[in-house]
């Protein structure tokens, strides 16, 4: 497997600004998650505790808290509870993803499936989702319940679509964007729209926040896929080459394949059809990606979605919250984790 890049101490300012904006509410989200996942079943207790301690910056929860604050939410704890829901959906997908991808490491530490096995990881992922849906029902909003249940469905469809095209280096850009528009973007979009839902904002404002989150999520995923081929200390706990070794065809590979010559295409088609790929083959991939400047092309695409995300908030009046959320759009391109 690829090497794990050392953790970088500096954290993007926009992320810290968002954390400071919501004060101690993120910690209340963490406590709510911990309470909700409490179980008398010892294995569930051990696995959920391990997963929660394994890292993660709660960016989706912060988006819900920040969006709610932008929309004027002050009294109550719905923002905290629904931020916890968003995080539980995300955590469940990570547990399931690691099983599908046969991953041994995430954020530089062993995955749950590497320690307790695939069966336990799948079942505990299901447990997280069931707790999440309990909280959604308790929230009492049919609108929120419909939004988050629909989001879970989209994520699952995105995962299946990605699996369907696994190992196919000649897929079109349209397929790639369809995958990430289902797999990644919906949870970012829902996290932001929830903030408008709990404050009863009008449809335009809800749609604006959803667009902000959706395009931020797309930019975030493009950057993540590009960094997987780009050895840089900007990456925080990132296992370089993870997508390649799992046979996932992402945007850097698509761009590179489109520009490659006949001999290179034969090589690429051969290695992506294999069950396992070697470290030497990964180095060859990196050389080709550098040769055809695929990383730069990916970040140019990402900048397009960052601009859409930034402009989506233009309908809101000037405020500290708006500025911080708009500044966060560059986080997907400049983040250190």
C-alpha positions in Angstrom: 0.0 0.0 0.0 0.9 3.7 -0.3 2.7 5.4 2.5 0.9 7.6 5.1 1.9 11.2 4.8 2.9 12.8 8.2 0.2 14.9 9.8 0.4 18.6 9.3 0.1 20.9 12.3 -1.4 23.9 10.6 -5.2 23.8 10.1 -6.9 26.0 7.5 -8.1 29.3 9.1 -11.6 29.1 7.6 -12.2 25.8 9.4 -11.0 27.3 12.7 -13.2 30.4 12.2 -16.2 28.1 11.7 -15.4 26.2 14.9 -15.1 29.4 16.8 -18.3 30.7 15.3 -20.4 27.9 16.8 -18.6 28.0 20.1 -19.0 24.9 22.3 -21.9 23.5 20.2 -19.7 21.1 18.4 -18.6 19.5 21.7 -22.3 19.2 22.5 -22.7 17.3 19.2 -19.9 15.0 20.2 -21.6 14.4 23.6 -24.9 13.8 21.9 -23.4 11.2 19.6 -21.7 9.5 22.5 -25.0 9.3 24.5 -27.0 8.0 21.5 -24.5 5.3 20.7 -24.4 4.0 24.3 -25.2 0.3 24.3 -25.1 -2.6 26.8 -23.6 -4.8 24.0 -19.9 -4.9 24.8 -18.7 -5.1 21.1 -20.9 -2.2 20.1 -19.6 -0.2 23.0 -15.9 -0.9 22.1 -16.3 -0.4 18.4 -18.3 2.9 18.6 -15.8 4.3 21.1 -12.9 3.3 18.9 -14.5 4.9 15.8 -15.3 8.1 17.6 -11.8 8.5 18.9 -10.2 7.7 15.6 -10.3 11.3 14.3 -12.3 13.4 11.9 -13.0 17.1 12.0 -16.8 17.0 11.9 -16.9 19.3 8.9 -20.5 18.3 8.1 -21.7 18.9 11.6 -20.0 22.3 11.5 -21.8 23.1 8.3 -25.2 22.3 9.9 -24.3 24.4 13.0 -23.0 27.3 10.9 -25.9 27.3 8.5 -28.4 27.3 11.4 -26.5 30.2 12.9 -26.6 32.0 9.5 -30.3 31.6 9.5 -30.7 33.0 13.0 -31.3 29.8 15.0 -30.7 30.7 18.7 -32.9 28.8 21.1 -33.1 25.1 21.4 -31.0 22.1 20.5 -32.3 21.0 17.2 -29.2 22.1 15.4 -27.1 19.9 17.8 -29.3 16.9 17.4 -29.5 17.1 13.6 -25.7 17.8 13.4 -25.3 14.5 15.3 -27.6 12.8 12.8 -25.5 14.1 9.9 -22.4 12.8 11.5 -23.9 9.4 12.3 -24.9 9.0 8.6 -21.3 9.9 7.6 -19.7 7.5 10.2 -22.0 4.7 9.1 -20.9 5.1 5.5 -17.2 5.1 6.5 -17.6 1.8 8.4 -19.4 0.3 5.3 -16.9 1.8 2.9 -13.9 0.4 4.7 -15.4 -3.1 4.3 -16.2 -2.6 0.6 -12.7 -1.2 0.0 -10.9 -3.7 2.2 -9.2 -0.8 3.9 -6.8 -1.4 6.8 -6.1 2.3 7.6 -8.2 5.4 7.9 -6.7 8.7 9.1 -3.5 6.9 9.9 -5.0 4.3 12.3 -6.4 0.8 11.9 -10.0 0.6 10.6 -12.7 -1.1 12.6 -12.9 -3.9 10.1 -9.2 -4.5 10.3 -9.6 -5.1 14.1 -13.0 -6.7 14.5 -13.8 -8.0 11.0 -16.2 -7.2 8.3 -19.3 -8.6 9.8 -19.0 -6.5 13.0 -18.3 -3.4 11.0 -21.3 -3.7 8.8 -23.6 -4.4 11.7 -22.3 -1.5 13.8 -22.7 0.7 10.7 -26.3 -0.4 10.6 -26.6 0.4 14.3 -25.4 3.9 13.7 -28.0 4.4 11.0 -30.8 3.1 13.2 -29.8 5.5 16.0 -29.7 8.3 13.5 -33.3 7.5 12.2 -34.5 7.4 15.8 -33.2 10.9 16.3 -34.7 12.1 13.1 -38.2 10.8 14.1 -37.8 12.5 17.5 -37.1 15.8 15.8 -40.6 15.7 14.6 -40.1 17.4 11.2 -41.4 15.5 8.2 -39.3 17.8 6.0 -36.1 17.0 7.8 -37.0 13.3 7.9 -37.6 13.2 4.2 -34.4 15.2 3.5 -32.1 13.0 5.5 -33.7 9.6 4.5 -33.4 10.7 0.8 -29.8 11.7 1.4 -29.0 8.2 2.8 -30.6 6.6 -0.3 -28.5 8.8 -2.6 -25.3 7.9 -0.8 -26.0 4.2 -1.2 -26.8 4.6 -4.9 -23.5 6.4 -5.4 -21.6 3.7 -3.7 -23.2 1.0 -5.9 -22.6 3.1 -9.0 -18.9 3.4 -8.1 -18.7 -0.3 -7.6 -20.3 -0.9 -10.9 -17.6 1.0 -12.7 -14.7 -0.2 -10.6 -11.6 -0.9 -12.7 -12.9 0.8 -15.8 -10.3 3.3 -16.7 -12.2 4.5 -19.8 -15.2 5.9 -18.0 -16.5 9.3 -18.9 -16.3 12.4 -16.8 -20.1 12.4 -16.7 -20.1 9.1 -14.8 -17.5 10.3 -12.3 -19.5 13.4 -11.6 -22.7 11.4 -11.3 -21.0 9.1 -8.7 -19.7 12.0 -6.5 -23.0 13.9 -6.9 -24.7 10.9 -5.3 -21.9 9.6 -3.0 -20.4 12.8 -1.5 -22.4 16.0 -2.4 -25.8 15.0 -0.9 -24.6 14.9 2.7 -22.9 18.3 2.4 -26.1 19.6 0.8 -28.4 18.2 3.4 -26.1 19.4 6.3 -26.5 23.0 5.0 -30.2 22.8 4.1 -31.1 21.5 7.6 -30.0 24.9 9.0 -32.6 26.6 6.9 -35.3 24.0 7.6 -35.2 24.4 11.4 -35.5 28.1 11.1 -38.4 28.0 8.6 -36.6 29.9 5.9 -38.2 30.3 2.5 -37.5 28.0 -0.4 -35.0 30.3 -2.0 -32.9 30.4 1.1 -33.2 26.6 1.6 -32.2 26.0 -2.0 -29.3 28.5 -1.7 -27.8 26.7 1.3 -28.3 23.3 -0.4 -26.5 24.6 -3.5 -23.7 25.9 -1.3 -23.3 22.5 0.4 -23.7 20.5 -2.8 -21.0 22.4 -4.7 -18.7 22.5 -1.7 -19.0 18.7 -1.4 -18.2 18.2 -5.1 -15.1 20.5 -4.9 -14.1 18.7 -1.7 -14.3 15.3 -3.4 -12.4 16.4 -6.5 -9.6 17.8 -4.3 -9.5 14.6 -2.2 -9.3 12.4 -5.3 -6.5 14.6 -6.8 -4.5 14.6 -3.5 -4.6 10.8 -3.5 -2.1 10.9 -6.4 -0.2 13.9 -5.2 2.4 13.4 -2.5 2.3 16.5 -0.4 2.6 17.2 3.3 -0.7 19.2 3.0 -2.5 15.9 3.4 -3.6 15.1 6.9 -3.4 11.4 7.6 -4.0 10.6 4.0 -3.1 7.2 2.7 -1.5 8.0 -0.7 -2.7 5.8 -3.6 -5.7 4.4 -1.7 -8.0 4.8 -4.7 -5.5 3.3 -7.1 -4.9 0.2 -5.0 -8.6 -0.3 -4.6 -9.2 0.0 -8.4 -11.3 3.2 -8.2 -11.1 5.3 -11.3 -11.2 9.0 -10.2 -10.9 12.3 -12.1 -7.0 12.4 -12.2 -6.9 9.0 -13.9 -9.8 10.0 -16.2 -8.0 13.1 -17.4 -4.7 11.3 -17.8 -6.3 8.4 -19.8 -8.0 10.9 -22.1 -4.6 12.4 -23.0 -2.5 9.2 -23.0 -1.1 7.5 -26.1 -2.0 4.0 -27.4 0.8 2.2 -25.5 0.0 4.0 -22.3 -3.7 3.2 -22.6 -3.0 -0.5 -23.0 -0.9 -0.3 -19.9 -3.6 1.5 -17.9 -6.4 -0.8 -19.0 -4.3 -3.8 -18.0 -3.4 -2.7 -14.5 -6.9 -1.5 -13.7 -8.4 -4.8 -14.7 -6.1 -6.6 -12.3 -7.3 -7.7 -8.9 -4.3 -6.2 -7.2 -1.9 -3.4 -8.3 1.7 -3.0 -7.2 3.6 -0.1 -5.8 5.7 0.1 -8.9 2.5 0.4 -11.0 1.4 3.2 -8.8 4.7 5.1 -9.4 4.1 4.7 -13.1 0.6 6.2 -12.6 2.0 9.1 -10.8 4.5 9.7 -13.6 1.7 9.7 -16.2 -0.5 12.0 -14.1 2.4 14.4 -13.8 3.2 14.2 -17.5 -0.3 15.1 -18.5 -0.8 17.7 -15.7 -4.0 15.9 -14.4 -3.7 17.4 -10.9 -3.8 20.9 -12.2 -6.8 20.1 -14.4 -8.6 18.6 -11.4 -8.1 21.7 -9.3 -9.3 23.9 -12.1 -12.5 21.9 -12.1 -12.7 22.2 -8.3 -12.3 26.0 -8.5 -15.4 26.1 -10.7 -17.5 24.4 -8.0 -16.0 26.5 -5.3 -17.1 29.6 -7.2 -20.7 28.3 -7.5 -20.7 27.4 -3.8 -19.4 30.8 -2.8 -21.9 32.7 -4.9 -24.9 30.6 -3.7 -24.9 32.5 -0.4 -25.2 35.9 -2.2 -28.9 36.1 -1.3 -28.2 36.3 2.4 -27.5 39.7 4.0 -23.9 40.5 4.9 -22.9 38.9 8.3 -20.1 37.3 10.1 -21.7 33.9 9.5 -22.0 34.5 5.8 -18.4 35.6 5.5 -17.0 32.6 7.4 -19.1 30.1 5.3 -18.0 31.7 2.1 -14.4 31.7 3.2 -14.8 28.0 3.9 -15.3 27.2 0.2 -11.5 27.5 -0.3 -11.1 24.9 2.5 -11.8 22.1 -0.1 -8.7 23.3 -2.1 -6.3 24.4 0.7 -7.2 22.1 3.6 -4.4 20.3 5.5 -6.5 17.2 6.3 
